[in-house]
Amino acid sequence: MSRAAASTLRLTAATAGAAPLIARVTLAAYEEYRETLVPPSGVFSESLADVRAELARGGAVIVSLNATPAGCARYEPGPERAYLYVGRISVLPEYRGHGLAGALLGWLEARAVALAIPELQLGVRLNLPRNIDLYLRHGYQVFGYEDLPGHGRVSAWMRKCILPSHEGAGR
């Protein structure tokens, strides 16, 4: 049983008014990677207007543990609703290991089903192997890589098909 089971875990669809909270939690969760992500993550130059625009295109979910915001994730439908792009999955360092990332992924998968979107996709930096392992444990598979000029291969693209009729489809 996870430690979160003994605590009160709550997942909430974010409203537009939650943009400052989402920006703050995301930045705090990524802060430890400021010097290790090369090139740097866009999260470090993201404005509140950027977060609001992203929420307008899709949405976000906030996870709270014992009524304290502890993490969040953003999403938006891909072209022709072929997939739900998941971005900025963020759990504050002091709340990691409580099953929050898995809870966020479960909520996002349920959201995709509710929107009749057959697959979720996300990108993850190759120098964050714990994150890659997390997604693999939750049924995601690598289907491609991103190479950046001057940096080489930096990210893996991962997906999880959640509607049976979509298995084997590509990005």
ZATOR-241396 format. One record per residue: residue number from 1; residue in one letter; x, y, z of N, C-alpha, C in turn. Coordinates in nm, 2 decimals, m for minus. Layout:
! ZATOR-241396
+------+------+--------+---------+--------+---------+----------+--------+--------+---------+--------+
| resi | resn | n.east | n.north |   n.up | ca.east | ca.north |  ca.up | c.east | c.north |   c.up |
+------+------+--------+---------+--------+---------+----------+--------+--------+---------+--------+
|  NUM |    a |      X |       Y |      Z |       X |        Y |      Z |      X |       Y |      Z |
...
+------+------+--------+---------+--------+---------+----------+--------+--------+---------+--------+
! end
This chain:
! ZATOR-241396
+------+------+--------+---------+--------+---------+----------+--------+--------+---------+--------+
| resi | resn | n.east | n.north |   n.up | ca.east | ca.north |  ca.up | c.east | c.north |   c.up |
+------+------+--------+---------+--------+---------+----------+--------+--------+---------+--------+
|    1 |    m |   0.09 |   m0.12 |   0.00 |    0.00 |     0.00 |   0.00 |   0.09 |    0.12 |   0.00 |
|    2 |    s |   0.06 |    0.22 |  m0.09 |    0.14 |     0.34 |  m0.09 |   0.11 |    0.43 |   0.03 |
|    3 |    r |   0.21 |    0.52 |   0.05 |    0.19 |     0.61 |   0.16 |   0.08 |    0.70 |   0.14 |
|    4 |    a |   0.04 |    0.73 |   0.01 |   m0.07 |     0.82 |  m0.02 |  m0.20 |    0.76 |   0.03 |
|    5 |    a |  m0.21 |    0.62 |   0.04 |   m0.33 |     0.56 |   0.07 |  m0.38 |    0.60 |   0.22 |
|    6 |    a |  m0.28 |    0.63 |   0.30 |   m0.31 |     0.67 |   0.44 |  m0.34 |    0.82 |   0.45 |
|    7 |    s |  m0.32 |    0.89 |   0.34 |   m0.34 |     1.03 |   0.33 |  m0.46 |    1.06 |   0.24 |
|    8 |    t |  m0.50 |    1.18 |   0.24 |   m0.61 |     1.23 |   0.16 |  m0.55 |    1.28 |   0.03 |
|    9 |    l |  m0.57 |    1.20 |  m0.08 |   m0.53 |     1.24 |  m0.21 |  m0.64 |    1.29 |  m0.29 |
|   10 |    r |  m0.63 |    1.41 |  m0.36 |   m0.74 |     1.47 |  m0.43 |  m0.68 |    1.52 |  m0.57 |
|   11 |    l |  m0.75 |    1.48 |  m0.67 |   m0.72 |     1.53 |  m0.81 |  m0.83 |    1.62 |  m0.85 |
|   12 |    t |  m0.79 |    1.74 |  m0.90 |   m0.89 |     1.84 |  m0.94 |  m0.86 |    1.89 |  m1.08 |
|   13 |    a |  m0.96 |    1.90 |  m1.17 |   m0.94 |     1.97 |  m1.29 |  m0.91 |    2.12 |  m1.26 |
|   14 |    a |  m0.81 |    2.17 |  m1.32 |   m0.77 |     2.31 |  m1.30 |  m0.86 |    2.40 |  m1.37 |
|   15 |    t |  m0.89 |    2.52 |  m1.31 |   m0.97 |     2.62 |  m1.38 |  m0.86 |    2.73 |  m1.43 |
|   16 |    a |  m0.90 |    2.82 |  m1.51 |   m0.81 |     2.92 |  m1.56 |  m0.75 |    3.00 |  m1.44 |
|   17 |    g |  m0.82 |    3.02 |  m1.34 |   m0.77 |     3.09 |  m1.22 |  m0.66 |    3.02 |  m1.15 |
|   18 |    a |  m0.64 |    2.89 |  m1.18 |   m0.53 |     2.82 |  m1.12 |  m0.39 |    2.83 |  m1.19 |
|   19 |    a |  m0.39 |    2.91 |  m1.29 |   m0.26 |     2.93 |  m1.37 |  m0.15 |    2.97 |  m1.28 |
|   20 |    p |  m0.16 |    3.06 |  m1.19 |   m0.05 |     3.10 |  m1.10 |   0.00 |    2.98 |  m1.02 |
|   21 |    l |  m0.09 |    2.91 |  m0.96 |   m0.05 |     2.79 |  m0.88 |   0.02 |    2.68 |  m0.97 |
|   22 |    i |  m0.03 |    2.66 |  m1.09 |    0.03 |     2.56 |  m1.17 |   0.17 |    2.60 |  m1.21 |
|   23 |    a |   0.18 |    2.73 |  m1.25 |    0.32 |     2.78 |  m1.28 |   0.41 |    2.77 |  m1.16 |
|   24 |    r |   0.37 |    2.80 |  m1.04 |    0.45 |     2.80 |  m0.92 |   0.49 |    2.65 |  m0.89 |
|   25 |    v |   0.40 |    2.56 |  m0.89 |    0.43 |     2.42 |  m0.86 |   0.52 |    2.36 |  m0.97 |
|   26 |    t |   0.49 |    2.38 |  m1.09 |    0.57 |     2.33 |  m1.20 |   0.72 |    2.38 |  m1.19 |
|   27 |    l |   0.74 |    2.51 |  m1.17 |    0.87 |     2.56 |  m1.16 |   0.94 |    2.50 |  m1.04 |
|   28 |    a |   0.88 |    2.49 |  m0.92 |    0.94 |     2.43 |  m0.80 |   0.97 |    2.29 |  m0.82 |
|   29 |    a |   0.89 |    2.21 |  m0.89 |    0.92 |     2.07 |  m0.92 |   1.04 |    2.05 |  m1.01 |
|   30 |    y |   1.05 |    2.14 |  m1.11 |    1.16 |     2.13 |  m1.21 |   1.29 |    2.19 |  m1.16 |
|   31 |    e |   1.29 |    2.27 |  m1.05 |    1.41 |     2.35 |  m1.01 |   1.53 |    2.26 |  m1.00 |
|   32 |    e |   1.52 |    2.14 |  m0.94 |    1.64 |     2.06 |  m0.92 |   1.70 |    2.02 |  m1.06 |
|   33 |    y |   1.63 |    2.04 |  m1.17 |    1.69 |     2.00 |  m1.30 |   1.74 |    2.12 |  m1.37 |
|   34 |    r |   1.74 |    2.24 |  m1.31 |    1.79 |     2.36 |  m1.38 |   1.93 |    2.34 |  m1.44 |
|   35 |    e |   2.02 |    2.28 |  m1.37 |    2.16 |     2.27 |  m1.42 |   2.18 |    2.13 |  m1.49 |
|   36 |    t |   2.09 |    2.04 |  m1.49 |    2.11 |     1.91 |  m1.55 |   2.04 |    1.89 |  m1.69 |
|   37 |    l |   1.94 |    1.97 |  m1.72 |    1.87 |     1.96 |  m1.85 |   1.94 |    2.04 |  m1.95 |
|   38 |    v |   2.00 |    1.98 |  m2.05 |    2.07 |     2.05 |  m2.16 |   2.02 |    2.00 |  m2.29 |
|   39 |    p |   1.95 |    2.09 |  m2.36 |    1.93 |     2.23 |  m2.33 |   1.83 |    2.24 |  m2.22 |
|   40 |    p |   1.83 |    2.36 |  m2.16 |    1.74 |     2.39 |  m2.05 |   1.59 |    2.36 |  m2.09 |
|   41 |    s |   1.51 |    2.32 |  m1.99 |    1.37 |     2.31 |  m2.01 |   1.31 |    2.44 |  m2.04 |
|   42 |    g |   1.21 |    2.45 |  m2.12 |    1.13 |     2.57 |  m2.14 |   1.06 |    2.62 |  m2.02 |
|   43 |    v |   1.04 |    2.53 |  m1.92 |    0.97 |     2.57 |  m1.80 |   1.04 |    2.69 |  m1.73 |
|   44 |    f |   1.17 |    2.70 |  m1.75 |    1.25 |     2.81 |  m1.68 |   1.23 |    2.95 |  m1.75 |
|   45 |    s |   1.17 |    2.95 |  m1.87 |    1.15 |     3.08 |  m1.93 |   1.00 |    3.10 |  m1.95 |
|   46 |    e |   0.92 |    3.01 |  m1.90 |    0.77 |     3.02 |  m1.92 |   0.71 |    3.13 |  m1.84 |
|   47 |    s |   0.62 |    3.21 |  m1.90 |    0.55 |     3.32 |  m1.84 |   0.42 |    3.27 |  m1.79 |
|   48 |    l |   0.35 |    3.35 |  m1.71 |    0.22 |     3.32 |  m1.66 |   0.12 |    3.32 |  m1.78 |
|   49 |    a |   0.15 |    3.41 |  m1.88 |    0.07 |     3.41 |  m2.00 |   0.08 |    3.29 |  m2.08 |
|   50 |    d |   0.20 |    3.23 |  m2.08 |    0.22 |     3.10 |  m2.15 |   0.14 |    2.99 |  m2.09 |
|   51 |    v |   0.14 |    2.99 |  m1.95 |    0.06 |     2.88 |  m1.88 |  m0.09 |    2.90 |  m1.91 |
|   52 |    r |  m0.13 |    3.03 |  m1.91 |   m0.28 |     3.05 |  m1.93 |  m0.31 |    3.01 |  m2.08 |
|   53 |    a |  m0.23 |    3.04 |  m2.17 |   m0.25 |     3.00 |  m2.31 |  m0.26 |    2.85 |  m2.32 |
|   54 |    e |  m0.17 |    2.78 |  m2.26 |   m0.17 |     2.63 |  m2.26 |  m0.30 |    2.57 |  m2.20 |
|   55 |    l |  m0.34 |    2.63 |  m2.09 |   m0.47 |     2.59 |  m2.03 |  m0.58 |    2.61 |  m2.12 |
|   56 |    a |  m0.58 |    2.72 |  m2.19 |   m0.69 |     2.75 |  m2.29 |  m0.70 |    2.65 |  m2.40 |
|   57 |    r |  m0.58 |    2.60 |  m2.44 |   m0.57 |     2.50 |  m2.55 |  m0.61 |    2.36 |  m2.51 |
|   58 |    g |  m0.60 |    2.33 |  m2.38 |   m0.63 |     2.20 |  m2.32 |  m0.68 |    2.21 |  m2.18 |
|   59 |    g |  m0.59 |    2.18 |  m2.09 |   m0.63 |     2.18 |  m1.95 |  m0.52 |    2.14 |  m1.86 |
|   60 |    a |  m0.55 |    2.12 |  m1.73 |   m0.45 |     2.08 |  m1.64 |  m0.52 |    2.01 |  m1.52 |
|   61 |    v |  m0.45 |    1.93 |  m1.45 |   m0.50 |     1.87 |  m1.33 |  m0.40 |    1.90 |  m1.21 |
|   62 |    i |  m0.46 |    1.92 |  m1.10 |   m0.38 |     1.95 |  m0.98 |  m0.40 |    1.83 |  m0.88 |
|   63 |    v |  m0.29 |    1.78 |  m0.82 |   m0.30 |     1.68 |  m0.72 |  m0.26 |    1.74 |  m0.59 |
|   64 |    s |  m0.35 |    1.71 |  m0.49 |   m0.32 |     1.76 |  m0.35 |  m0.31 |    1.65 |  m0.26 |
|   65 |    l |  m0.22 |    1.66 |  m0.16 |   m0.21 |     1.56 |  m0.06 |  m0.24 |    1.63 |   0.07 |
|   66 |    n |  m0.34 |    1.58 |   0.14 |   m0.38 |     1.64 |   0.27 |  m0.41 |    1.79 |   0.25 |
|   67 |    a |  m0.48 |    1.82 |   0.14 |   m0.53 |     1.96 |   0.11 |  m0.41 |    2.05 |   0.07 |
|   68 |    t |  m0.29 |    2.00 |   0.05 |   m0.18 |     2.08 |   0.00 |  m0.15 |    2.05 |  m0.14 |
|   69 |    p |  m0.15 |    2.15 |  m0.23 |   m0.11 |     2.12 |  m0.37 |   0.03 |    2.06 |  m0.37 |
|   70 |    a |   0.04 |    1.95 |  m0.44 |    0.17 |     1.87 |  m0.44 |   0.22 |    1.85 |  m0.58 |
|   71 |    g |   0.14 |    1.87 |  m0.68 |    0.18 |     1.84 |  m0.81 |   0.07 |    1.88 |  m0.91 |
|   72 |    c |   0.11 |    1.87 |  m1.04 |    0.01 |     1.90 |  m1.15 |   0.07 |    1.84 |  m1.28 |
|   73 |    a |  m0.02 |    1.85 |  m1.38 |    0.02 |     1.81 |  m1.51 |  m0.07 |    1.89 |  m1.61 |
|   74 |    r |  m0.02 |    1.91 |  m1.73 |   m0.10 |     1.98 |  m1.83 |  m0.13 |    1.88 |  m1.95 |
|   75 |    y |  m0.23 |    1.92 |  m2.03 |   m0.26 |     1.83 |  m2.14 |  m0.33 |    1.92 |  m2.25 |
|   76 |    e |  m0.32 |    1.87 |  m2.37 |   m0.40 |     1.93 |  m2.48 |  m0.41 |    1.82 |  m2.59 |
|   77 |    p |  m0.52 |    1.82 |  m2.66 |   m0.54 |     1.73 |  m2.77 |  m0.45 |    1.76 |  m2.88 |
|   78 |    g |  m0.40 |    1.65 |  m2.94 |   m0.31 |     1.67 |  m3.06 |  m0.39 |    1.69 |  m3.18 |
|   79 |    p |  m0.32 |    1.70 |  m3.30 |   m0.39 |     1.72 |  m3.42 |  m0.50 |    1.61 |  m3.45 |
|   80 |    e |  m0.62 |    1.66 |  m3.49 |   m0.73 |     1.57 |  m3.52 |  m0.77 |    1.48 |  m3.40 |
|   81 |    r |  m0.73 |    1.52 |  m3.28 |   m0.76 |     1.44 |  m3.16 |  m0.71 |    1.30 |  m3.17 |
|   82 |    a |  m0.59 |    1.28 |  m3.24 |   m0.53 |     1.15 |  m3.25 |  m0.47 |    1.10 |  m3.12 |
|   83 |    y |  m0.43 |    1.20 |  m3.04 |   m0.37 |     1.17 |  m2.91 |  m0.39 |    1.29 |  m2.81 |
|   84 |    l |  m0.37 |    1.26 |  m2.69 |   m0.37 |     1.36 |  m2.59 |  m0.22 |    1.39 |  m2.55 |
|   85 |    y |  m0.17 |    1.51 |  m2.57 |   m0.03 |     1.54 |  m2.54 |  m0.03 |    1.57 |  m2.39 |
|   86 |    v |   0.06 |    1.51 |  m2.31 |    0.07 |     1.53 |  m2.17 |   0.20 |    1.60 |  m2.15 |
|   87 |    g |   0.20 |    1.71 |  m2.08 |    0.32 |     1.79 |  m2.05 |   0.34 |    1.84 |  m1.91 |
|   88 |    r |   0.46 |    1.86 |  m1.88 |    0.49 |     1.92 |  m1.75 |   0.44 |    1.85 |  m1.63 |
|   89 |    i |   0.45 |    1.72 |  m1.63 |    0.41 |     1.64 |  m1.52 |   0.50 |    1.67 |  m1.40 |
|   90 |    s |   0.45 |    1.73 |  m1.30 |    0.53 |     1.79 |  m1.19 |   0.48 |    1.74 |  m1.05 |
|   91 |    v |   0.57 |    1.69 |  m0.98 |    0.55 |     1.66 |  m0.84 |   0.66 |    1.72 |  m0.75 |
|   92 |    l |   0.62 |    1.80 |  m0.65 |    0.71 |     1.86 |  m0.57 |   0.80 |    1.76 |  m0.50 |
|   93 |    p |   0.93 |    1.79 |  m0.49 |    1.03 |     1.69 |  m0.44 |   0.99 |    1.63 |  m0.30 |
|   94 |    e |   0.93 |    1.71 |  m0.22 |    0.90 |     1.66 |  m0.08 |   0.78 |    1.56 |  m0.09 |
|   95 |    y |   0.71 |    1.55 |  m0.20 |    0.59 |     1.46 |  m0.21 |   0.62 |    1.34 |  m0.30 |
|   96 |    r |   0.73 |    1.33 |  m0.36 |    0.77 |     1.22 |  m0.44 |   0.77 |    1.09 |  m0.36 |
|   97 |    g |   0.73 |    0.98 |  m0.43 |    0.73 |     0.85 |  m0.36 |   0.60 |    0.82 |  m0.29 |
|   98 |    h |   0.50 |    0.91 |  m0.31 |    0.36 |     0.89 |  m0.26 |   0.26 |    0.84 |  m0.36 |
|   99 |    g |   0.31 |    0.81 |  m0.48 |    0.21 |     0.77 |  m0.59 |   0.14 |    0.88 |  m0.66 |
|  100 |    l |   0.19 |    1.00 |  m0.64 |    0.12 |     1.12 |  m0.70 |   0.13 |    1.12 |  m0.86 |
|  101 |    a |   0.25 |    1.09 |  m0.91 |    0.27 |     1.09 |  m1.05 |   0.18 |    0.98 |  m1.12 |
|  102 |    g |   0.17 |    0.86 |  m1.05 |    0.08 |     0.76 |  m1.11 |  m0.07 |    0.80 |  m1.10 |
|  103 |    a |  m0.10 |    0.88 |  m0.99 |   m0.24 |     0.93 |  m0.98 |  m0.27 |    1.03 |  m1.09 |
|  104 |    l |  m0.17 |    1.12 |  m1.12 |   m0.19 |     1.21 |  m1.23 |  m0.20 |    1.14 |  m1.36 |
|  105 |    l |  m0.12 |    1.04 |  m1.39 |   m0.13 |     0.96 |  m1.51 |  m0.27 |    0.90 |  m1.53 |
|  106 |    g |  m0.32 |    0.84 |  m1.42 |   m0.45 |     0.78 |  m1.42 |  m0.56 |    0.88 |  m1.45 |
|  107 |    w |  m0.55 |    0.99 |  m1.39 |   m0.65 |     1.10 |  m1.42 |  m0.65 |    1.14 |  m1.57 |
|  108 |    l |  m0.52 |    1.16 |  m1.62 |   m0.51 |     1.20 |  m1.76 |  m0.56 |    1.09 |  m1.85 |
|  109 |    e |  m0.54 |    0.96 |  m1.82 |   m0.59 |     0.86 |  m1.90 |  m0.74 |    0.86 |  m1.90 |
|  110 |    a |  m0.80 |    0.88 |  m1.79 |   m0.95 |     0.88 |  m1.78 |  m1.00 |    1.01 |  m1.86 |
|  111 |    r |  m0.93 |    1.11 |  m1.85 |   m0.97 |     1.23 |  m1.93 |  m0.96 |    1.21 |  m2.08 |
|  112 |    a |  m0.86 |    1.14 |  m2.12 |   m0.85 |     1.10 |  m2.27 |  m0.97 |    1.01 |  m2.31 |
|  113 |    v |  m1.00 |    0.92 |  m2.22 |   m1.12 |     0.83 |  m2.25 |  m1.25 |    0.91 |  m2.26 |
|  114 |    a |  m1.26 |    1.01 |  m2.17 |   m1.38 |     1.09 |  m2.17 |  m1.39 |    1.18 |  m2.29 |
|  115 |    l |  m1.28 |    1.21 |  m2.35 |   m1.27 |     1.30 |  m2.47 |  m1.27 |    1.21 |  m2.59 |
|  116 |    a |  m1.28 |    1.08 |  m2.58 |   m1.27 |     0.98 |  m2.69 |  m1.14 |    1.00 |  m2.77 |
|  117 |    i |  m1.03 |    1.02 |  m2.69 |   m0.90 |     1.03 |  m2.75 |  m0.83 |    0.90 |  m2.72 |
|  118 |    p |  m0.78 |    0.83 |  m2.83 |   m0.73 |     0.69 |  m2.81 |  m0.59 |    0.67 |  m2.75 |
|  119 |    e |  m0.52 |    0.78 |  m2.73 |   m0.38 |     0.75 |  m2.69 |  m0.32 |    0.88 |  m2.62 |
|  120 |    l |  m0.23 |    0.86 |  m2.53 |   m0.16 |     0.96 |  m2.47 |  m0.01 |    0.96 |  m2.51 |
|  121 |    q |   0.05 |    1.08 |  m2.53 |    0.19 |     1.09 |  m2.57 |   0.25 |    1.19 |  m2.48 |
|  122 |    l |   0.38 |    1.17 |  m2.45 |    0.46 |     1.26 |  m2.38 |   0.61 |    1.25 |  m2.42 |
|  123 |    g |   0.68 |    1.35 |  m2.39 |    0.83 |     1.35 |  m2.41 |   0.90 |    1.35 |  m2.27 |
|  124 |    v |   1.01 |    1.28 |  m2.27 |    1.08 |     1.28 |  m2.14 |   1.23 |    1.28 |  m2.18 |
|  125 |    r |   1.30 |    1.36 |  m2.10 |    1.45 |     1.38 |  m2.12 |   1.52 |    1.24 |  m2.09 |
|  126 |    l |   1.61 |    1.21 |  m2.17 |    1.69 |     1.08 |  m2.16 |   1.78 |    1.09 |  m2.04 |
|  127 |    n |   1.82 |    1.20 |  m1.99 |    1.90 |     1.21 |  m1.87 |   1.82 |    1.21 |  m1.74 |
|  128 |    l |   1.69 |    1.17 |  m1.75 |    1.60 |     1.15 |  m1.63 |   1.55 |    1.01 |  m1.64 |
|  129 |    p |   1.64 |    0.91 |  m1.62 |    1.60 |     0.77 |  m1.63 |   1.49 |    0.72 |  m1.53 |
|  130 |    r |   1.48 |    0.79 |  m1.41 |    1.38 |     0.75 |  m1.32 |   1.24 |    0.79 |  m1.38 |
|  131 |    n |   1.23 |    0.90 |  m1.45 |    1.11 |     0.94 |  m1.51 |   1.07 |    0.84 |  m1.63 |
|  132 |    i |   1.17 |    0.80 |  m1.71 |    1.14 |     0.70 |  m1.81 |   1.09 |    0.57 |  m1.75 |
|  133 |    d |   1.16 |    0.53 |  m1.64 |    1.11 |     0.40 |  m1.57 |   0.97 |    0.42 |  m1.52 |
|  134 |    l |   0.94 |    0.53 |  m1.47 |    0.80 |     0.56 |  m1.42 |   0.70 |    0.53 |  m1.53 |
|  135 |    y |   0.72 |    0.59 |  m1.65 |    0.63 |     0.58 |  m1.76 |   0.62 |    0.44 |  m1.81 |
|  136 |    l |   0.74 |    0.37 |  m1.81 |    0.74 |     0.23 |  m1.86 |   0.65 |    0.15 |  m1.76 |
|  137 |    r |   0.67 |    0.17 |  m1.63 |    0.59 |     0.09 |  m1.53 |   0.44 |    0.12 |  m1.55 |
|  138 |    h |   0.40 |    0.23 |  m1.60 |    0.26 |     0.27 |  m1.62 |   0.21 |    0.23 |  m1.76 |
|  139 |    g |   0.29 |    0.15 |  m1.83 |    0.24 |     0.10 |  m1.96 |   0.27 |    0.19 |  m2.08 |
|  140 |    y |   0.36 |    0.29 |  m2.07 |    0.40 |     0.37 |  m2.18 |   0.51 |    0.30 |  m2.25 |
|  141 |    q |   0.52 |    0.33 |  m2.38 |    0.63 |     0.27 |  m2.46 |   0.70 |    0.38 |  m2.54 |
|  142 |    v |   0.83 |    0.36 |  m2.56 |    0.90 |     0.46 |  m2.64 |   0.87 |    0.43 |  m2.79 |
|  143 |    f |   0.84 |    0.54 |  m2.86 |    0.82 |     0.52 |  m3.00 |   0.90 |    0.61 |  m3.09 |
|  144 |    g |   0.98 |    0.69 |  m3.03 |    1.07 |     0.78 |  m3.11 |   1.16 |    0.86 |  m3.02 |
|  145 |    y |   1.25 |    0.93 |  m3.08 |    1.35 |     1.01 |  m3.01 |   1.36 |    1.15 |  m3.07 |
|  146 |    e |   1.40 |    1.25 |  m2.99 |    1.42 |     1.38 |  m3.04 |   1.57 |    1.41 |  m3.04 |
|  147 |    d |   1.62 |    1.45 |  m3.15 |    1.76 |     1.50 |  m3.16 |   1.76 |    1.65 |  m3.18 |
|  148 |    l |   1.84 |    1.72 |  m3.11 |    1.85 |     1.86 |  m3.13 |   1.99 |    1.90 |  m3.17 |
|  149 |    p |   2.00 |    1.99 |  m3.27 |    2.13 |     2.03 |  m3.33 |   2.22 |    2.08 |  m3.21 |
|  150 |    g |   2.34 |    2.03 |  m3.21 |    2.44 |     2.07 |  m3.11 |   2.43 |    2.00 |  m2.98 |
|  151 |    h |   2.32 |    1.92 |  m2.96 |    2.30 |     1.85 |  m2.84 |   2.28 |    1.70 |  m2.86 |
|  152 |    g |   2.26 |    1.65 |  m2.98 |    2.23 |     1.51 |  m3.00 |   2.10 |    1.47 |  m2.96 |
|  153 |    r |   2.09 |    1.34 |  m2.92 |    1.96 |     1.28 |  m2.88 |   1.93 |    1.33 |  m2.73 |
|  154 |    v |   1.82 |    1.40 |  m2.71 |    1.79 |     1.45 |  m2.58 |   1.66 |    1.39 |  m2.51 |
|  155 |    s |   1.57 |    1.35 |  m2.59 |    1.44 |     1.31 |  m2.54 |   1.39 |    1.18 |  m2.60 |
|  156 |    a |   1.31 |    1.11 |  m2.53 |    1.23 |     1.00 |  m2.58 |   1.09 |    1.04 |  m2.59 |
|  157 |    w |   1.02 |    1.00 |  m2.70 |    0.88 |     1.02 |  m2.71 |   0.81 |    0.89 |  m2.67 |
|  158 |    m |   0.71 |    0.90 |  m2.58 |    0.65 |     0.78 |  m2.52 |   0.50 |    0.79 |  m2.54 |
|  159 |    r |   0.43 |    0.68 |  m2.55 |    0.29 |     0.68 |  m2.57 |   0.22 |    0.56 |  m2.50 |
|  160 |    k |   0.10 |    0.57 |  m2.48 |    0.02 |     0.46 |  m2.42 |  m0.12 |    0.47 |  m2.49 |
|  161 |    c |  m0.15 |    0.35 |  m2.56 |   m0.28 |     0.34 |  m2.63 |  m0.38 |    0.30 |  m2.52 |
|  162 |    i |  m0.49 |    0.37 |  m2.51 |   m0.59 |     0.34 |  m2.41 |  m0.72 |    0.29 |  m2.47 |
|  163 |    l |  m0.74 |    0.31 |  m2.60 |   m0.86 |     0.25 |  m2.66 |  m0.81 |    0.14 |  m2.76 |
|  164 |    p |  m0.86 |    0.02 |  m2.75 |   m0.81 |    m0.09 |  m2.82 |  m0.80 |   m0.07 |  m2.97 |
|  165 |    s |  m0.89 |    0.00 |  m3.03 |   m0.90 |     0.02 |  m3.17 |  m0.78 |    0.10 |  m3.23 |
|  166 |    h |  m0.70 |    0.16 |  m3.13 |   m0.59 |     0.25 |  m3.18 |  m0.46 |    0.18 |  m3.17 |
|  167 |    e |  m0.44 |    0.06 |  m3.12 |   m0.32 |     0.00 |  m3.10 |  m0.24 |   m0.01 |  m3.23 |
|  168 |    g |  m0.11 |    0.03 |  m3.22 |   m0.02 |     0.02 |  m3.34 |  m0.02 |    0.15 |  m3.42 |
|  169 |    a |  m0.11 |    0.25 |  m3.39 |   m0.11 |     0.37 |  m3.47 |   0.01 |    0.46 |  m3.43 |
|  170 |    g |   0.06 |    0.54 |  m3.51 |    0.18 |     0.62 |  m3.49 |   0.15 |    0.77 |  m3.46 |
|  171 |    r |   0.25 |    0.84 |  m3.43 |    0.24 |     0.98 |  m3.40 |   0.23 |    1.06 |  m3.52 |
+------+------+--------+---------+--------+---------+----------+--------+--------+---------+--------+
! end
